[in-house]
Amino acid sequence: MVKEFKSGDMVIKIDYDKCTGAGNCVEECPVDIYEIKEGKAIAKNVDECIECCVCIEACPNDAIEHSSC
């Protein structure tokens, strides 16, 4: 299951079949977009994203897709 988080034209997709809740996205995101909720990552503040794409590289399971990256 892929969960989409949107703000304007920006879309962050997290594949919950791949996400293990490792938390690398939470630790590496410089503007605190992510948090772990019920064992999966959520993008709670998409509108504050600076489009640095660190989350894509940080995820050990390739579970994050970002429209800007």
PQR file with spaces between the fields and no chain letter, atoms N, CA, C, O and H, PARSE charges and radii, in Angstrom:
ATOM       1  N    MET     1       0.833   -1.170    0.000 -0.4000 1.5000
ATOM       2  CA   MET     1       0.000    0.000    0.000 -0.0000 2.0000
ATOM       3  C    MET     1       0.889    1.249    0.000  0.5500 1.7000
ATOM       4  O    MET     1       1.826    1.358    0.791 -0.5500 1.4000
ATOM       5  N    VAL     2       0.584    2.172   -0.886 -0.4000 1.5000
ATOM       6  CA   VAL     2       1.344    3.426   -0.975 -0.0000 2.0000
ATOM       7  C    VAL     2       0.490    4.552   -0.418  0.5500 1.7000
ATOM       8  O    VAL     2      -0.640    4.766   -0.856 -0.5500 1.4000
ATOM       9  H    VAL     2      -0.177    2.084   -1.528  0.4000 1.0000
ATOM      10  N    LYS     3       1.037    5.260    0.544 -0.4000 1.5000
ATOM      11  CA   LYS     3       0.351    6.395    1.164 -0.0000 2.0000
ATOM      12  C    LYS     3       0.927    7.678    0.575  0.5500 1.7000
ATOM      13  O    LYS     3       2.145    7.843    0.510 -0.5500 1.4000
ATOM      14  H    LYS     3       1.955    5.086    0.900  0.4000 1.0000
ATOM      15  N    GLU     4       0.044    8.592    0.144 -0.4000 1.5000
ATOM      16  CA   GLU     4       0.480    9.860   -0.446 -0.0000 2.0000
ATOM      17  C    GLU     4       0.256   11.004    0.529  0.5500 1.7000
ATOM      18  O    GLU     4      -0.767   11.085    1.208 -0.5500 1.4000
ATOM      19  H    GLU     4      -0.945    8.458    0.197  0.4000 1.0000
ATOM      20  N    PHE     5       1.250   11.884    0.574 -0.4000 1.5000
ATOM      21  CA   PHE     5       1.182   13.093    1.372 -0.0000 2.0000
ATOM      22  C    PHE     5       1.422   14.251    0.417  0.5500 1.7000
ATOM      23  O    PHE     5       2.443   14.275   -0.271 -0.5500 1.4000
ATOM      24  H    PHE     5       2.081   11.818    0.022  0.4000 1.0000
ATOM      25  N    LYS     6       0.493   15.225    0.358 -0.4000 1.5000
ATOM      26  CA   LYS     6       0.558   16.281   -0.657 -0.0000 2.0000
ATOM      27  C    LYS     6       0.532   17.675   -0.039  0.5500 1.7000
ATOM      28  O    LYS     6      -0.031   17.908    1.031 -0.5500 1.4000
ATOM      29  H    LYS     6      -0.336   15.205    0.917  0.4000 1.0000
ATOM      30  N    SER     7       1.172   18.589   -0.770 -0.4000 1.5000
ATOM      31  CA   SER     7       1.073   20.018   -0.492 -0.0000 2.0000
ATOM      32  C    SER     7       1.294   20.729   -1.814  0.5500 1.7000
ATOM      33  O    SER     7       2.411   20.730   -2.332 -0.5500 1.4000
ATOM      34  H    SER     7       1.629   18.399   -1.639  0.4000 1.0000
ATOM      35  N    GLY     8       0.258   21.330   -2.366 -0.4000 1.5000
ATOM      36  CA   GLY     8       0.362   21.957   -3.677 -0.0000 2.0000
ATOM      37  C    GLY     8       0.732   20.930   -4.724  0.5500 1.7000
ATOM      38  O    GLY     8       0.068   19.902   -4.858 -0.5500 1.4000
ATOM      39  H    GLY     8      -0.649   21.329   -1.945  0.4000 1.0000
ATOM      40  N    ASP     9       1.797   21.207   -5.471 -0.4000 1.5000
ATOM      41  CA   ASP     9       2.266   20.283   -6.508 -0.0000 2.0000
ATOM      42  C    ASP     9       3.206   19.209   -5.961  0.5500 1.7000
ATOM      43  O    ASP     9       3.535   18.255   -6.666 -0.5500 1.4000
ATOM      44  H    ASP     9       2.337   22.042   -5.362  0.4000 1.0000
ATOM      45  N    MET    10       3.632   19.358   -4.725 -0.4000 1.5000
ATOM      46  CA   MET    10       4.579   18.414   -4.138 -0.0000 2.0000
ATOM      47  C    MET    10       3.856   17.193   -3.581  0.5500 1.7000
ATOM      48  O    MET    10       2.859   17.312   -2.869 -0.5500 1.4000
ATOM      49  H    MET    10       3.364   20.133   -4.152  0.4000 1.0000
ATOM      50  N    VAL    11       4.380   16.013   -3.921 -0.4000 1.5000
ATOM      51  CA   VAL    11       3.803   14.762   -3.440 -0.0000 2.0000
ATOM      52  C    VAL    11       4.933   13.879   -2.907  0.5500 1.7000
ATOM      53  O    VAL    11       5.935   13.647   -3.583 -0.5500 1.4000
ATOM      54  H    VAL    11       5.190   15.916   -4.499  0.4000 1.0000
ATOM      55  N    ILE    12       4.747   13.400   -1.691 -0.4000 1.5000
ATOM      56  CA   ILE    12       5.664   12.422   -1.111 -0.0000 2.0000
ATOM      57  C    ILE    12       4.867   11.132   -0.957  0.5500 1.7000
ATOM      58  O    ILE    12       3.805   11.114   -0.335 -0.5500 1.4000
ATOM      59  H    ILE    12       3.933   13.588   -1.142  0.4000 1.0000
ATOM      60  N    LYS    13       5.394   10.058   -1.529 -0.4000 1.5000
ATOM      61  CA   LYS    13       4.744    8.759   -1.438 -0.0000 2.0000
ATOM      62  C    LYS    13       5.609    7.839   -0.588  0.5500 1.7000
ATOM      63  O    LYS    13       6.826    7.773   -0.758 -0.5500 1.4000
ATOM      64  H    LYS    13       6.257   10.073   -2.033  0.4000 1.0000
ATOM      65  N    ILE    14       4.964    7.137    0.321 -0.4000 1.5000
ATOM      66  CA   ILE    14       5.672    6.165    1.159 -0.0000 2.0000
ATOM      67  C    ILE    14       5.017    4.805    0.940  0.5500 1.7000
ATOM      68  O    ILE    14       3.821    4.631    1.174 -0.5500 1.4000
ATOM      69  H    ILE    14       3.975    7.191    0.460  0.4000 1.0000
ATOM      70  N    ASP    15       5.808    3.860    0.495 -0.4000 1.5000
ATOM      71  CA   ASP    15       5.337    2.501    0.250 -0.0000 2.0000
ATOM      72  C    ASP    15       5.347    1.744    1.574  0.5500 1.7000
ATOM      73  O    ASP    15       6.407    1.350    2.060 -0.5500 1.4000
ATOM      74  H    ASP    15       6.780    4.001    0.306  0.4000 1.0000
ATOM      75  N    TYR    16       4.173    1.542    2.152 -0.4000 1.5000
ATOM      76  CA   TYR    16       4.074    0.899    3.454 -0.0000 2.0000
ATOM      77  C    TYR    16       4.400   -0.588    3.405  0.5500 1.7000
ATOM      78  O    TYR    16       4.595   -1.203    4.454 -0.5500 1.4000
ATOM      79  H    TYR    16       3.312    1.863    1.756  0.4000 1.0000
ATOM      80  N    ASP    17       4.463   -1.176    2.228 -0.4000 1.5000
ATOM      81  CA   ASP    17       4.913   -2.565    2.122 -0.0000 2.0000
ATOM      82  C    ASP    17       6.426   -2.649    2.296  0.5500 1.7000
ATOM      83  O    ASP    17       6.948   -3.685    2.709 -0.5500 1.4000
ATOM      84  H    ASP    17       4.304   -0.677    1.376  0.4000 1.0000
ATOM      85  N    LYS    18       7.130   -1.567    1.983 -0.4000 1.5000
ATOM      86  CA   LYS    18       8.592   -1.521    2.112 -0.0000 2.0000
ATOM      87  C    LYS    18       9.048   -0.860    3.414  0.5500 1.7000
ATOM      88  O    LYS    18      10.098   -1.213    3.952 -0.5500 1.4000
ATOM      89  H    LYS    18       6.707   -0.725    1.647  0.4000 1.0000
ATOM      90  N    CYS    19       8.266    0.097    3.922 -0.4000 1.5000
ATOM      91  CA   CYS    19       8.655    0.856    5.111 -0.0000 2.0000
ATOM      92  C    CYS    19       8.658   -0.040    6.345  0.5500 1.7000
ATOM      93  O    CYS    19       7.665   -0.700    6.652 -0.5500 1.4000
ATOM      94  H    CYS    19       7.414    0.384    3.484  0.4000 1.0000
ATOM      95  N    THR    20       9.783   -0.054    7.045 -0.4000 1.5000
ATOM      96  CA   THR    20       9.911   -0.848    8.270 -0.0000 2.0000
ATOM      97  C    THR    20       9.949    0.026    9.518  0.5500 1.7000
ATOM      98  O    THR    20      10.103   -0.479   10.630 -0.5500 1.4000
ATOM      99  H    THR    20      10.590    0.482    6.796  0.4000 1.0000
ATOM     100  N    GLY    21       9.810    1.329    9.334 -0.4000 1.5000
ATOM     101  CA   GLY    21       9.843    2.242   10.470 -0.0000 2.0000
ATOM     102  C    GLY    21      11.226    2.426   11.049  0.5500 1.7000
ATOM     103  O    GLY    21      11.371    2.720   12.235 -0.5500 1.4000
ATOM     104  H    GLY    21       9.685    1.739    8.430  0.4000 1.0000
ATOM     105  N    ALA    22      12.244    2.257   10.224 -0.4000 1.5000
ATOM     106  CA   ALA    22      13.626    2.379   10.684 -0.0000 2.0000
ATOM     107  C    ALA    22      13.919    3.778   11.239  0.5500 1.7000
ATOM     108  O    ALA    22      14.754    3.925   12.131 -0.5500 1.4000
ATOM     109  H    ALA    22      12.126    2.018    9.260  0.4000 1.0000
ATOM     110  N    GLY    23      13.245    4.793   10.722 -0.4000 1.5000
ATOM     111  CA   GLY    23      13.395    6.143   11.247 -0.0000 2.0000
ATOM     112  C    GLY    23      14.524    6.959   10.648  0.5500 1.7000
ATOM     113  O    GLY    23      14.783    8.071   11.107 -0.5500 1.4000
ATOM     114  H    GLY    23      12.566    4.674    9.997  0.4000 1.0000
ATOM     115  N    ASN    24      15.201    6.440    9.637 -0.4000 1.5000
ATOM     116  CA   ASN    24      16.286    7.200    9.014 -0.0000 2.0000
ATOM     117  C    ASN    24      15.779    8.507    8.424  0.5500 1.7000
ATOM     118  O    ASN    24      16.470    9.524    8.489 -0.5500 1.4000
ATOM     119  H    ASN    24      14.990    5.536    9.265  0.4000 1.0000
ATOM     120  N    CYS    25      14.589    8.492    7.852 -0.4000 1.5000
ATOM     121  CA   CYS    25      14.019    9.716    7.280 -0.0000 2.0000
ATOM     122  C    CYS    25      13.775   10.756    8.376  0.5500 1.7000
ATOM     123  O    CYS    25      13.991   11.950    8.167 -0.5500 1.4000
ATOM     124  H    CYS    25      14.028    7.666    7.799  0.4000 1.0000
ATOM     125  N    VAL    26      13.328   10.298    9.533 -0.4000 1.5000
ATOM     126  CA   VAL    26      13.083   11.193   10.665 -0.0000 2.0000
ATOM     127  C    VAL    26      14.390   11.832   11.119  0.5500 1.7000
ATOM     128  O    VAL    26      14.451   13.040   11.347 -0.5500 1.4000
ATOM     129  H    VAL    26      13.153    9.328    9.703  0.4000 1.0000
ATOM     130  N    GLU    27      15.428   11.020   11.248 -0.4000 1.5000
ATOM     131  CA   GLU    27      16.725   11.496   11.727 -0.0000 2.0000
ATOM     132  C    GLU    27      17.409   12.427   10.736  0.5500 1.7000
ATOM     133  O    GLU    27      18.040   13.403   11.143 -0.5500 1.4000
ATOM     134  H    GLU    27      15.377   10.039   11.063  0.4000 1.0000
ATOM     135  N    GLU    28      17.297   12.145    9.455 -0.4000 1.5000
ATOM     136  CA   GLU    28      18.054   12.882    8.443 -0.0000 2.0000
ATOM     137  C    GLU    28      17.355   14.122    7.891  0.5500 1.7000
ATOM     138  O    GLU    28      18.034   15.035    7.421 -0.5500 1.4000
ATOM     139  H    GLU    28      16.784   11.352    9.124  0.4000 1.0000
ATOM     140  N    CYS    29      16.047   14.188    7.928 -0.4000 1.5000
ATOM     141  CA   CYS    29      15.326   15.331    7.364 -0.0000 2.0000
ATOM     142  C    CYS    29      15.664   16.597    8.154  0.5500 1.7000
ATOM     143  O    CYS    29      15.436   16.649    9.362 -0.5500 1.4000
ATOM     144  H    CYS    29      15.496   13.447    8.310  0.4000 1.0000
ATOM     145  N    PRO    30      16.206   17.620    7.481 -0.5600 1.5000
ATOM     146  CA   PRO    30      16.617   18.836    8.196  0.2800 2.0000
ATOM     147  C    PRO    30      15.458   19.731    8.651  0.5500 1.7000
ATOM     148  O    PRO    30      15.664   20.648    9.447 -0.5500 1.4000
ATOM     149  N    VAL    31      14.248   19.475    8.155 -0.4000 1.5000
ATOM     150  CA   VAL    31      13.114   20.325    8.529 -0.0000 2.0000
ATOM     151  C    VAL    31      11.973   19.530    9.176  0.5500 1.7000
ATOM     152  O    VAL    31      10.835   19.998    9.210 -0.5500 1.4000
ATOM     153  H    VAL    31      14.080   18.731    7.508  0.4000 1.0000
ATOM     154  N    ASP    32      12.267   18.353    9.679 -0.4000 1.5000
ATOM     155  CA   ASP    32      11.322   17.545   10.454 -0.0000 2.0000
ATOM     156  C    ASP    32       9.989   17.280    9.763  0.5500 1.7000
ATOM     157  O    ASP    32       8.927   17.464   10.356 -0.5500 1.4000
ATOM     158  H    ASP    32      13.192   17.973    9.652  0.4000 1.0000
ATOM     159  N    ILE    33      10.052   16.853    8.524 -0.4000 1.5000
ATOM     160  CA   ILE    33       8.844   16.499    7.775 -0.0000 2.0000
ATOM     161  C    ILE    33       8.250   15.181    8.285  0.5500 1.7000
ATOM     162  O    ILE    33       7.031   15.015    8.323 -0.5500 1.4000
ATOM     163  H    ILE    33      10.915   16.703    8.043  0.4000 1.0000
ATOM     164  N    TYR    34       9.117   14.255    8.672 -0.4000 1.5000
ATOM     165  CA   TYR    34       8.701   12.887    8.973 -0.0000 2.0000
ATOM     166  C    TYR    34       8.583   12.593   10.461  0.5500 1.7000
ATOM     167  O    TYR    34       9.235   13.217   11.299 -0.5500 1.4000
ATOM     168  H    TYR    34      10.107   14.389    8.641  0.4000 1.0000
ATOM     169  N    GLU    35       7.723   11.615   10.760 -0.4000 1.5000
ATOM     170  CA   GLU    35       7.683   11.004   12.084 -0.0000 2.0000
ATOM     171  C    GLU    35       7.241    9.556   11.901  0.5500 1.7000
ATOM     172  O    GLU    35       6.662    9.197   10.876 -0.5500 1.4000
ATOM     173  H    GLU    35       7.194   11.108   10.079  0.4000 1.0000
ATOM     174  N    ILE    36       7.517    8.740   12.897 -0.4000 1.5000
ATOM     175  CA   ILE    36       7.094    7.342   12.863 -0.0000 2.0000
ATOM     176  C    ILE    36       5.808    7.241   13.678  0.5500 1.7000
ATOM     177  O    ILE    36       5.753    7.647   14.839 -0.5500 1.4000
ATOM     178  H    ILE    36       7.987    9.032   13.730  0.4000 1.0000
ATOM     179  N    LYS    37       4.784    6.693   13.045 -0.4000 1.5000
ATOM     180  CA   LYS    37       3.495    6.522   13.706 -0.0000 2.0000
ATOM     181  C    LYS    37       2.994    5.112   13.421  0.5500 1.7000
ATOM     182  O    LYS    37       2.852    4.713   12.265 -0.5500 1.4000
ATOM     183  H    LYS    37       4.829    6.363   12.102  0.4000 1.0000
ATOM     184  N    GLU    38       2.732    4.376   14.472 -0.4000 1.5000
ATOM     185  CA   GLU    38       2.292    2.983   14.363 -0.0000 2.0000
ATOM     186  C    GLU    38       3.244    2.148   13.514  0.5500 1.7000
ATOM     187  O    GLU    38       2.812    1.304   12.729 -0.5500 1.4000
ATOM     188  H    GLU    38       2.847    4.700   15.411  0.4000 1.0000
ATOM     189  N    GLY    39       4.543    2.392   13.677 -0.4000 1.5000
ATOM     190  CA   GLY    39       5.567    1.590   13.020 -0.0000 2.0000
ATOM     191  C    GLY    39       5.865    1.936   11.576  0.5500 1.7000
ATOM     192  O    GLY    39       6.625    1.228   10.915 -0.5500 1.4000
ATOM     193  H    GLY    39       4.893    3.078   14.315  0.4000 1.0000
ATOM     194  N    LYS    40       5.276    3.024   11.072 -0.4000 1.5000
ATOM     195  CA   LYS    40       5.500    3.446    9.685 -0.0000 2.0000
ATOM     196  C    LYS    40       5.794    4.941    9.649  0.5500 1.7000
ATOM     197  O    LYS    40       5.366    5.686   10.531 -0.5500 1.4000
ATOM     198  H    LYS    40       4.659    3.599   11.609  0.4000 1.0000
ATOM     199  N    ALA    41       6.527    5.376    8.624 -0.4000 1.5000
ATOM     200  CA   ALA    41       6.826    6.794    8.452 -0.0000 2.0000
ATOM     201  C    ALA    41       5.618    7.526    7.904  0.5500 1.7000
ATOM     202  O    ALA    41       4.891    7.005    7.058 -0.5500 1.4000
ATOM     203  H    ALA    41       6.874    4.771    7.908  0.4000 1.0000
ATOM     204  N    ILE    42       5.411    8.736    8.392 -0.4000 1.5000
ATOM     205  CA   ILE    42       4.412    9.623    7.811 -0.0000 2.0000
ATOM     206  C    ILE    42       5.087   10.958    7.525  0.5500 1.7000
ATOM     207  O    ILE    42       6.007   11.361    8.237 -0.5500 1.4000
ATOM     208  H    ILE    42       6.002    9.159    9.079  0.4000 1.0000
ATOM     209  N    ALA    43       4.632   11.636    6.490 -0.4000 1.5000
ATOM     210  CA   ALA    43       5.143   12.963    6.141 -0.0000 2.0000
ATOM     211  C    ALA    43       4.116   13.976    6.643  0.5500 1.7000
ATOM     212  O    ALA    43       3.152   14.299    5.949 -0.5500 1.4000
ATOM     213  H    ALA    43       3.885   11.309    5.912  0.4000 1.0000
ATOM     214  N    LYS    44       4.336   14.466    7.851 -0.4000 1.5000
ATOM     215  CA   LYS    44       3.324   15.276    8.525 -0.0000 2.0000
ATOM     216  C    LYS    44       3.333   16.746    8.136  0.5500 1.7000
ATOM     217  O    LYS    44       2.325   17.428    8.318 -0.5500 1.4000
ATOM     218  H    LYS    44       5.119   14.204    8.416  0.4000 1.0000
ATOM     219  N    ASN    45       4.429   17.251    7.611 -0.4000 1.5000
ATOM     220  CA   ASN    45       4.558   18.674    7.284 -0.0000 2.0000
ATOM     221  C    ASN    45       5.086   18.877    5.868  0.5500 1.7000
ATOM     222  O    ASN    45       6.105   19.542    5.681 -0.5500 1.4000
ATOM     223  H    ASN    45       5.248   16.697    7.463  0.4000 1.0000
ATOM     224  N    VAL    46       4.422   18.327    4.893 -0.4000 1.5000
ATOM     225  CA   VAL    46       4.903   18.382    3.517 -0.0000 2.0000
ATOM     226  C    VAL    46       5.120   19.822    3.057  0.5500 1.7000
ATOM     227  O    VAL    46       6.056   20.096    2.305 -0.5500 1.4000
ATOM     228  H    VAL    46       3.594   17.787    5.046  0.4000 1.0000
ATOM     229  N    ASP    47       4.271   20.735    3.497 -0.4000 1.5000
ATOM     230  CA   ASP    47       4.390   22.129    3.061 -0.0000 2.0000
ATOM     231  C    ASP    47       5.665   22.814    3.542  0.5500 1.7000
ATOM     232  O    ASP    47       6.000   23.893    3.052 -0.5500 1.4000
ATOM     233  H    ASP    47       3.511   20.512    4.107  0.4000 1.0000
ATOM     234  N    GLU    48       6.384   22.213    4.491 -0.4000 1.5000
ATOM     235  CA   GLU    48       7.645   22.776    4.965 -0.0000 2.0000
ATOM     236  C    GLU    48       8.868   22.140    4.301  0.5500 1.7000
ATOM     237  O    GLU    48      10.002   22.506    4.607 -0.5500 1.4000
ATOM     238  H    GLU    48       6.112   21.337    4.889  0.4000 1.0000
ATOM     239  N    CYS    49       8.641   21.205    3.408 -0.4000 1.5000
ATOM     240  CA   CYS    49       9.731   20.504    2.725 -0.0000 2.0000
ATOM     241  C    CYS    49      10.563   21.480    1.900  0.5500 1.7000
ATOM     242  O    CYS    49      10.021   22.339    1.203 -0.5500 1.4000
ATOM     243  H    CYS    49       7.719   20.908    3.159  0.4000 1.0000
ATOM     244  N    ILE    50      11.890   21.337    1.986 -0.4000 1.5000
ATOM     245  CA   ILE    50      12.806   22.193    1.220 -0.0000 2.0000
ATOM     246  C    ILE    50      13.349   21.480   -0.016  0.5500 1.7000
ATOM     247  O    ILE    50      14.250   21.987   -0.686 -0.5500 1.4000
ATOM     248  H    ILE    50      12.330   20.639    2.552  0.4000 1.0000
ATOM     249  N    GLU    51      12.804   20.310   -0.315 -0.4000 1.5000
ATOM     250  CA   GLU    51      13.135   19.548   -1.516 -0.0000 2.0000
ATOM     251  C    GLU    51      14.618   19.193   -1.622  0.5500 1.7000
ATOM     252  O    GLU    51      15.200   19.242   -2.705 -0.5500 1.4000
ATOM     253  H    GLU    51      12.073   19.898    0.229  0.4000 1.0000
ATOM     254  N    CYS    52      15.215   18.840   -0.500 -0.4000 1.5000
ATOM     255  CA   CYS    52      16.636   18.476   -0.489 -0.0000 2.0000
ATOM     256  C    CYS    52      16.872   17.022   -0.897  0.5500 1.7000
ATOM     257  O    CYS    52      17.983   16.650   -1.276 -0.5500 1.4000
ATOM     258  H    CYS    52      14.743   18.800    0.380  0.4000 1.0000
ATOM     259  N    CYS    53      15.833   16.211   -0.818 -0.4000 1.5000
ATOM     260  CA   CYS    53      15.864   14.798   -1.228 -0.0000 2.0000
ATOM     261  C    CYS    53      16.704   13.887   -0.335  0.5500 1.7000
ATOM     262  O    CYS    53      17.018   12.762   -0.723 -0.5500 1.4000
ATOM     263  H    CYS    53      14.931   16.512   -0.510  0.4000 1.0000
ATOM     264  N    VAL    54      17.067   14.353    0.841 -0.4000 1.5000
ATOM     265  CA   VAL    54      17.835   13.536    1.774 -0.0000 2.0000
ATOM     266  C    VAL    54      17.049   12.298    2.190  0.5500 1.7000
ATOM     267  O    VAL    54      17.628   11.234    2.412 -0.5500 1.4000
ATOM     268  H    VAL    54      16.812   15.267    1.157  0.4000 1.0000
ATOM     269  N    CYS    55      15.734   12.439    2.293 -0.4000 1.5000
ATOM     270  CA   CYS    55      14.894   11.314    2.722 -0.0000 2.0000
ATOM     271  C    CYS    55      14.998   10.126    1.779  0.5500 1.7000
ATOM     272  O    CYS    55      14.978    8.975    2.213 -0.5500 1.4000
ATOM     273  H    CYS    55      15.264   13.303    2.112  0.4000 1.0000
ATOM     274  N    ILE    56      15.109   10.411    0.491 -0.4000 1.5000
ATOM     275  CA   ILE    56      15.207    9.344   -0.509 -0.0000 2.0000
ATOM     276  C    ILE    56      16.466    8.514   -0.259  0.5500 1.7000
ATOM     277  O    ILE    56      16.422    7.284   -0.267 -0.5500 1.4000
ATOM     278  H    ILE    56      15.125   11.346    0.138  0.4000 1.0000
ATOM     279  N    GLU    57      17.571    9.193   -0.040 -0.4000 1.5000
ATOM     280  CA   GLU    57      18.851    8.514    0.190 -0.0000 2.0000
ATOM     281  C    GLU    57      18.908    7.861    1.563  0.5500 1.7000
ATOM     282  O    GLU    57      19.577    6.842    1.736 -0.5500 1.4000
ATOM     283  H    GLU    57      17.606   10.193   -0.033  0.4000 1.0000
ATOM     284  N    ALA    58      18.209    8.441    2.551 -0.4000 1.5000
ATOM     285  CA   ALA    58      18.274    7.941    3.929 -0.0000 2.0000
ATOM     286  C    ALA    58      17.505    6.636    4.122  0.5500 1.7000
ATOM     287  O    ALA    58      17.872    5.821    4.969 -0.5500 1.4000
ATOM     288  H    ALA    58      17.665    9.269    2.410  0.4000 1.0000
ATOM     289  N    CYS    59      16.454    6.435    3.352 -0.4000 1.5000
ATOM     290  CA   CYS    59      15.614    5.250    3.549 -0.0000 2.0000
ATOM     291  C    CYS    59      16.352    3.981    3.097  0.5500 1.7000
ATOM     292  O    CYS    59      16.707    3.854    1.925 -0.5500 1.4000
ATOM     293  H    CYS    59      16.156    7.097    2.664  0.4000 1.0000
ATOM     294  N    PRO    60      16.581    3.047    4.023 -0.5600 1.5000
ATOM     295  CA   PRO    60      17.307    1.832    3.658  0.2800 2.0000
ATOM     296  C    PRO    60      16.483    0.852    2.819  0.5500 1.7000
ATOM     297  O    PRO    60      17.018   -0.125    2.297 -0.5500 1.4000
ATOM     298  N    ASN    61      15.183    1.118    2.692 -0.4000 1.5000
ATOM     299  CA   ASN    61      14.296    0.194    1.980 -0.0000 2.0000
ATOM     300  C    ASN    61      13.714    0.768    0.703  0.5500 1.7000
ATOM     301  O    ASN    61      12.829    0.162    0.098 -0.5500 1.4000
ATOM     302  H    ASN    61      14.748    1.912    3.117  0.4000 1.0000
ATOM     303  N    ASP    62      14.199    1.928    0.287 -0.4000 1.5000
ATOM     304  CA   ASP    62      13.681    2.600   -0.922 -0.0000 2.0000
ATOM     305  C    ASP    62      12.162    2.737   -0.885  0.5500 1.7000
ATOM     306  O    ASP    62      11.485    2.517   -1.889 -0.5500 1.4000
ATOM     307  H    ASP    62      14.918    2.419    0.779  0.4000 1.0000
ATOM     308  N    ALA    63      11.637    3.103    0.282 -0.4000 1.5000
ATOM     309  CA   ALA    63      10.193    3.197    0.460 -0.0000 2.0000
ATOM     310  C    ALA    63       9.636    4.585    0.165  0.5500 1.7000
ATOM     311  O    ALA    63       8.418    4.755    0.103 -0.5500 1.4000
ATOM     312  H    ALA    63      12.187    3.281    1.098  0.4000 1.0000
ATOM     313  N    ILE    64      10.505    5.584   -0.021 -0.4000 1.5000
ATOM     314  CA   ILE    64      10.048    6.958   -0.228 -0.0000 2.0000
ATOM     315  C    ILE    64      10.268    7.406   -1.665  0.5500 1.7000
ATOM     316  O    ILE    64      11.345    7.242   -2.239 -0.5500 1.4000
ATOM     317  H    ILE    64      11.495    5.446    0.029  0.4000 1.0000
ATOM     318  N    GLU    65       9.204    7.981   -2.224 -0.4000 1.5000
ATOM     319  CA   GLU    65       9.276    8.588   -3.557 -0.0000 2.0000
ATOM     320  C    GLU    65       8.844   10.045   -3.391  0.5500 1.7000
ATOM     321  O    GLU    65       7.835   10.334   -2.748 -0.5500 1.4000
ATOM     322  H    GLU    65       8.330    8.115   -1.758  0.4000 1.0000
ATOM     323  N    HIS    66       9.606   10.943   -3.969 -0.4000 1.5000
ATOM     324  CA   HIS    66       9.360   12.376   -3.819 -0.0000 2.0000
ATOM     325  C    HIS    66       9.224   13.012   -5.196  0.5500 1.7000
ATOM     326  O    HIS    66      10.079   12.797   -6.055 -0.5500 1.4000
ATOM     327  H    HIS    66      10.426   10.709   -4.492  0.4000 1.0000
ATOM     328  N    SER    67       8.187   13.779   -5.424 -0.4000 1.5000
ATOM     329  CA   SER    67       7.938   14.345   -6.745 -0.0000 2.0000
ATOM     330  C    SER    67       9.028   15.309   -7.189  0.5500 1.7000
ATOM     331  O    SER    67       9.171   15.563   -8.385 -0.5500 1.4000
ATOM     332  H    SER    67       7.492   13.954   -4.727  0.4000 1.0000
ATOM     333  N    SER    68       9.796   15.850   -6.257 -0.4000 1.5000
ATOM     334  CA   SER    68      10.848   16.811   -6.605 -0.0000 2.0000
ATOM     335  C    SER    68      12.216   16.160   -6.808  0.5500 1.7000
ATOM     336  O    SER    68      13.166   16.829   -7.214 -0.5500 1.4000
ATOM     337  H    SER    68       9.680   15.644   -5.285  0.4000 1.0000
ATOM     338  N    CYS    69      12.318   14.890   -6.536 -0.4000 1.5000
ATOM     339  CA   CYS    69      13.641   14.253   -6.579 -0.0000 2.0000
ATOM     340  C    CYS    69      13.787   13.293   -7.749  0.5500 1.7000
ATOM     341  O    CYS    69      14.842   12.682   -7.919 -0.5500 1.4000
ATOM     342  H    CYS    69      11.546   14.347   -6.206  0.4000 1.0000
